[in-house]
Amino acid sequence: VYRIDCSCGRRYVGETCRALQTRFNKHTKTGGSSMTEVGKHLAASPECQITFDDCKILTFESNNYRRKLKESLYIQQYDDGTLLNDKLASVPLFLFSLPTFQDQQKGKIFPLFSS
């Protein structure tokens, strides 16, 4: 899970299982059909700049489910109105599988994480 800080003060929180430099390079593309929210911001605001030094690792997680959960928590933590994240594309916490009432009655309170 990582955070990119733009020169204008806006931020982006994301997750990737790939090398961070690879993901960062995707964010810096300002043309084409598969631009990220960071790329769209840079295209719309040419005065803004980001460098790889502006990319900070917040935490490591190899498990996809836990990585997306952590990303969602960091998005909530940093959401002060300046995030570049597309709120509709970000995975809100309520979409994660919570135990049903029946599972809670059986003592299954937390989802099982596979290693």
Summary of the structure (lengths in Angstrom):
residues: 115
radius of gyration: 16.5
end to end distance: 17.7
largest distance: 56.7
contacts: 280
relative contact order: 0.20
helix: 37%
strand: 10%
